[in-house]
Every structure is written in C-alpha cells, then in structure tokens.
C-alpha cells in the first residue's frame, strides 16, 4: 500500500512560526526528509523512532541532488510511510516544492502541500519593514539572485517595481545593485540586507543602493541572505521592534527613498 508525502513549509527559521497543521503532521510522521536550515526544535516534534533524512542544499557548496531527494520521497511513500518533507519557508516559494510535487504526481504518489511562512515576508516583517505601505509601495515582487542556468534576472524590468525582495542574495549583492542602478533606481534607494531572518543570529543592515554597489554584502557568510530594495526598507529604522534601541526617526530616510 502506498503512503503519502506532505510537503510542509517549516517557516522562515524561528521554529515557532511553523503552522499548526505542519506541527501536527510532524508529530505523526513515519519519516522526515528535511532541509539543512530547518530548526532542530522542529525535528524534535517528530516521534523518536521516525526516520530522519537530511537532504539540505548549500549555496556554492555541497548539496544533495534534487533528483535524489525526489527519488527518496517516492521510495519512502511506496513502502507505505507517512512522509513529511520539511522545507524551509514555503514549499512553493523558491523551495523546489513544485519539482517534488511533479515527481510524486508522475509516480502516482499521494501528496499534500502545507503552506509555510516564507522568509520573503517574515524576514522584512521581523526587521520592521512592511513590503507595502500606503504612499510608498503599491507593488512587491520576489526574485532570486541565483538561477540554475546562471542567467541574471532582467533587473531593468524589475527596477520599476516599488519593493523587491531578493532571495539568495549574499554573494550576488553587488551584481544585484549594479543591475538595479543600470535599470534606473537611484543611488539613494533604501536597502535592507537581512541575514538569518527570524533566527537568533539574525543580522539586519540598513543602507542604500549606492553603498550596496560598493561594498556588496560584506565578507562571505554561510547564513541565508535577503535583500529588500525600495522606500519601505527605510521604515526599518523606526519600526525595528526586535531592536528597540535602534529606532531613530524614519523621516529623513523616507525622504531619501521617495
């Protein structure tokens, strides 16, 4: 008898941000196939005797091939197991959940998608940055700085969007800034560089696009990195609810981003 695979979003990093449904499924899992960055506290929600498989991917480093992960899910389900595929953020937002769902569908394996809180929303929110804000941003877009083909996004078109959230932006930060500047964004455009969003080692830098073009993201760092580009990034100065001591007035930063 075939089992079932649950593609579960683990949330952005903080283990308390998983959904209730995701936590319940972990508690009844026979096997957990998880990403590298999934919090240990979430893995501990699974039964002690549940099988655990680390299939994490690391940017610019060693990774488990995607085909191998999909084959593992199919193989486990065919033995009749309840499998939780625990993926950082949301399975269908730069999480390759669509590829895994296609593999399961092709193999006639039952599956369910359990959405998660994407770091693209949670990271800025925890840094005090709303992606939309009346008078500042009427549009927002998610884009990845790293593609399978190595081809750069069309920064010229993306530059017209009010708020950009750029995933996997650490080593590509300088190239992202150069592309957006070439597309017409001003040097003074506010930028937030967020590493390890929602985690204990979270780091937020509030700069501008010109500075990002010169310095990039700084020293190479294995922590996941997000860029938030647009006027709303300046609100992180005044709305830093996780860093109350870093709250000067945002007025001068907002003027620069208009």
C-alpha positions as CSV (number, residue, x, y, z in Angstrom):
1,X,0.0,0.0,0.0
2,X,1.3,3.4,-1.0
3,X,1.9,6.0,1.7
4,X,1.6,9.8,1.4
5,X,4.0,12.7,1.3
6,X,3.3,16.0,3.0
7,X,5.2,18.9,1.6
8,X,5.4,21.1,4.7
9,X,6.7,24.6,5.0
10,X,8.8,24.9,8.1
11,X,8.6,28.7,8.1
12,X,11.5,31.2,7.9
13,X,13.7,29.9,10.7
14,X,12.1,30.6,14.0
15,X,10.6,27.2,15.0
16,X,7.5,29.0,16.5
17,X,6.5,30.2,13.0
18,X,5.6,26.8,11.6
19,X,1.8,26.3,11.1
20,X,-0.3,24.3,13.4
21,X,-1.0,21.8,10.6
22,X,2.7,21.4,9.9
23,X,3.4,20.7,13.6
24,X,0.6,18.1,13.8
25,X,1.9,16.3,10.8
26,X,5.4,16.2,12.2
27,X,4.0,14.6,15.4
28,X,2.6,11.7,13.4
29,X,5.3,11.2,10.8
30,X,7.0,7.9,10.0
31,X,9.8,9.7,8.2
32,X,11.0,13.3,7.9
33,X,13.0,14.5,4.9
34,X,14.4,17.9,5.9
35,X,16.4,20.8,4.6
36,X,19.7,21.9,6.1
37,X,18.4,25.0,7.8
38,X,15.4,23.5,9.5
39,X,15.4,24.2,13.2
40,X,16.3,21.3,15.4
41,X,13.3,22.0,17.6
42,X,11.0,21.2,14.7
43,X,12.8,17.8,14.1
44,X,12.2,17.0,17.7
45,X,8.5,17.3,17.2
46,X,8.6,14.0,15.2
47,X,8.4,10.7,17.0
48,X,11.7,9.5,18.4
49,X,11.6,6.4,16.1
50,X,10.7,8.3,12.9
51,X,13.3,8.1,10.2
52,X,15.2,11.3,9.5
53,X,17.0,12.3,6.3
54,X,19.0,15.4,5.8
55,X,18.8,16.4,2.1
56,X,20.0,20.0,2.6
57,X,21.4,22.2,-0.1
58,X,24.1,24.8,0.5
59,X,24.6,27.7,-1.9
60,X,28.0,27.4,-3.6
61,X,28.7,24.2,-1.6
62,X,27.9,20.5,-1.4
63,X,24.3,19.6,-2.0
64,X,22.1,16.6,-2.3
65,X,21.0,16.4,-5.9
66,X,17.3,17.3,-6.4
67,X,16.6,14.1,-8.3
68,X,17.9,12.1,-5.4
69,X,15.6,13.9,-3.0
70,X,12.6,13.3,-5.2
71,X,13.5,9.6,-5.6
72,X,13.8,9.2,-1.9
73,X,10.3,10.7,-1.3
74,X,8.8,8.3,-3.9
75,X,10.7,5.3,-2.4
76,X,9.6,6.0,1.2
77,X,6.0,6.5,0.2
78,X,5.9,3.3,-1.7
79,X,6.7,1.4,1.5
80,X,3.5,2.8,3.0
81,X,5.1,5.5,5.2
82,X,3.6,8.9,6.2
83,X,6.4,11.2,5.0
84,X,6.9,14.8,6.0
85,X,9.1,16.7,3.5
86,X,10.0,19.6,5.7
87,X,11.1,22.6,3.7
88,X,12.3,26.0,4.8
89,X,9.9,28.8,4.3
90,X,7.1,27.9,1.9
91,X,7.5,24.8,-0.3
92,X,6.4,26.7,-3.4
93,X,8.5,29.9,-2.9
94,X,12.0,29.1,-4.2
95,X,11.8,25.8,-2.3
96,X,11.6,23.4,-5.3
97,X,8.4,22.1,-3.9
98,X,6.9,22.2,-7.4
99,X,9.6,19.9,-8.7
100,X,9.0,17.4,-5.9
101,X,5.2,17.6,-6.3
102,X,5.7,16.8,-10.0
103,X,7.8,13.8,-9.2
104,X,5.2,12.5,-6.8
105,X,2.4,13.1,-9.2
106,X,4.3,11.3,-12.0
107,X,4.9,8.3,-9.7
108,X,1.2,8.3,-8.7
109,X,2.1,9.0,-5.0
110,X,-0.5,10.8,-2.9
111,X,0.7,14.2,-1.6
112,X,-0.5,17.3,0.2
113,X,1.1,20.8,0.2
114,X,1.1,22.5,3.6
115,X,2.0,26.2,3.0
116,X,4.5,27.9,5.3
117,X,5.5,31.4,6.2
118,X,8.1,32.5,3.5
119,X,11.2,34.3,4.6
120,X,10.4,36.8,1.9
121,X,7.5,38.1,4.1
122,X,8.7,37.2,7.6
123,X,12.3,38.5,7.2
124,X,11.2,42.0,6.4
125,X,8.4,41.9,8.9
126,X,10.8,41.0,11.7
127,X,13.1,43.7,10.6
128,X,10.2,46.3,10.9
129,X,9.8,46.5,7.1
130,X,6.3,46.3,5.5
131,X,6.5,45.2,1.9
132,X,3.6,47.5,1.0
133,X,2.8,50.8,2.6
134,X,0.3,53.5,1.5
135,X,2.2,56.3,-0.2
136,X,5.4,54.3,-0.5
137,X,4.8,51.0,-2.1
138,X,1.9,49.6,-4.2
139,X,3.8,46.7,-5.6
140,X,6.2,44.0,-4.4
141,X,7.9,41.1,-6.0
142,X,10.1,38.1,-5.1
143,X,13.1,37.3,-7.2
144,X,16.1,35.0,-6.8
145,X,19.6,36.3,-7.4
146,X,20.8,32.7,-8.2
147,X,19.3,30.6,-11.0
148,X,20.0,27.1,-12.2
149,X,21.3,28.4,-15.5
150,X,23.4,31.2,-14.1
151,X,21.4,33.7,-16.1
152,X,20.8,37.0,-14.3
153,X,17.2,38.3,-13.9
154,X,16.0,41.2,-16.0
155,X,17.0,43.9,-13.5
156,X,15.9,46.6,-15.9
157,X,12.3,45.5,-15.8
158,X,12.4,44.7,-12.0
159,X,13.7,48.1,-11.2
160,X,10.3,49.6,-11.9
161,X,8.7,47.6,-9.0
162,X,8.3,49.5,-5.8
163,X,9.6,46.8,-3.4
164,X,11.9,44.0,-4.4
165,X,12.7,41.1,-2.1
166,X,15.8,39.3,-3.5
167,X,16.4,35.7,-2.2
168,X,19.9,34.1,-2.1
169,X,21.5,37.5,-2.4
170,X,24.6,37.2,-0.3
171,X,27.4,36.7,-2.8
172,X,25.3,38.3,-5.6
173,X,24.5,41.5,-3.7
174,X,26.9,43.8,-5.7
175,X,25.7,42.4,-9.0
176,X,22.0,43.0,-7.9
177,X,22.8,46.6,-7.0
178,X,24.6,47.2,-10.3
179,X,21.7,45.8,-12.3
180,X,19.1,47.9,-10.5
181,X,21.2,51.0,-10.8
182,X,21.6,50.4,-14.5
183,X,17.8,49.9,-14.6
184,X,17.2,53.4,-13.2
185,X,17.0,53.0,-9.4
186,X,18.6,56.0,-7.6
187,X,21.8,55.5,-5.6
188,X,19.8,56.7,-2.6
189,X,17.3,53.9,-2.8
190,X,16.9,52.4,0.7
191,X,18.1,48.8,1.1
192,X,17.9,46.2,3.9
193,X,20.3,43.3,4.0
194,X,18.9,40.6,6.2
195,X,20.9,37.5,7.2
196,X,19.4,34.5,9.1
197,X,15.9,36.1,9.1
198,X,13.9,35.4,12.4
199,X,16.8,33.3,13.9
200,X,18.8,34.0,17.0
201,X,21.8,35.1,14.8
202,X,19.7,37.4,12.7
203,X,21.6,40.5,11.4
204,X,20.0,43.5,9.7
205,X,21.9,46.2,7.8
206,X,20.0,49.3,6.6
207,X,22.0,51.0,3.8
208,X,21.3,52.4,0.4
209,X,21.7,51.0,-3.1
210,X,24.9,53.0,-3.8
211,X,26.6,51.6,-0.7
212,X,25.5,48.1,-1.6
213,X,27.0,48.5,-5.1
214,X,30.3,49.4,-3.5
215,X,30.5,47.0,-0.6
216,X,28.2,44.2,-1.5
217,X,27.1,42.0,1.4
218,X,30.5,42.2,3.1
219,X,32.6,39.1,4.0
220,X,31.4,35.7,2.6
221,X,28.8,34.3,5.0
222,X,27.0,30.9,5.0
223,X,23.9,32.4,6.5
224,X,20.9,32.8,4.1
225,X,20.6,36.4,2.9
226,X,17.7,38.5,1.7
227,X,17.7,42.0,0.2
228,X,14.8,44.3,0.5
229,X,15.1,47.2,-2.0
230,X,12.7,50.1,-2.0
231,X,11.5,53.1,0.0
232,X,9.8,50.8,2.6
233,X,13.3,49.5,3.7
234,X,13.8,52.8,5.4
235,X,11.0,52.1,7.8
236,X,13.3,49.5,9.4
237,X,15.0,52.4,11.2
238,X,11.8,53.4,13.1
239,X,9.9,50.1,13.3
240,X,12.7,47.8,14.5
241,X,10.5,46.2,17.0
242,X,13.1,43.4,17.7
243,X,15.8,46.0,18.1
244,X,14.2,48.9,20.1
245,X,17.5,50.6,20.8
246,X,18.0,51.2,17.0
247,X,14.9,53.4,16.5
248,X,15.7,56.9,15.3
249,X,13.0,58.8,13.4
250,X,12.4,57.4,9.9
251,X,11.5,60.8,8.3
252,X,14.9,61.5,6.8
253,X,15.2,58.0,5.4
254,X,11.8,58.1,3.9
255,X,12.5,61.3,2.1
256,X,15.6,59.7,0.5
257,X,13.6,56.8,-0.8
258,X,10.8,58.7,-2.5
